[in-house]
Amino acid sequence: MNRKFVFTAAAALLLIAFAVAAIVYTNNKHREAERSAASQQAGLNRAYAPMLGKPEAKVHIVEFLDPACETCRAFYPELKRMLKAEPDRLRLSLRHVPLHQGSAEVVAVLEAAKLQGKYWVVLEGLLAAQEQWVIRHVVQPAQAWRVVEGLDVDLKRLEADMMSPAVMKNVEQDRQDAAALKVTKTPEYFVNGRPLPRFGLDQLEQLVAEELRRSY
């Protein structure tokens, strides 16, 4: 038998074996992530989490978000678009993961704004002006506060509430849940407890569509 043919065939078999092993590994990792998410349902469904959409909607997106994250800002209008398209069947909850340097203070601002019923006002204001208070991926808290000053919030109450036990408890619970769910980057999405197989808007839309078909 021609040695060149044998070598080529062997190399091809090795490539096929490697590809199969990679697929199996990826599938196993995804199944492991799904099992982990299923076992952490409490961590995905905290009652204090801010929510958009109807509470009875059967398809639930949970997003772990860092307000200083550029990709979170870019995805936010896409999430609003998806909710608008399915106002009765889809809902969104947000959780906080302050991964950028300095963003923990901004997370506390958001949690405190929630106590005034101003969470979405403050979040959308901060995201719209993100370039003003995030410089080279580092948060400038004073600049973020200037953005908040221009919004319809009680600033004295906000500042006091930032250090309240209720706010600190929620911030810490989000941190613990993110760690338990192995959230190491933002944005991270779970749809009815299922994580994305790969990150991307198309993958998120496909997973939402699957859950809509499954639930309705």
Helices and strands as residue ranges (DSSP letters): H 3-39, H 41-44, E 51-52, E 59-65, H 70-85, E 90-96, H 103-114, H 119-128, H 130-133, E 134-135, E 138-139, H 141-149, H 155-161, H 165-180, E 188-191, E 194-195, H 201-215
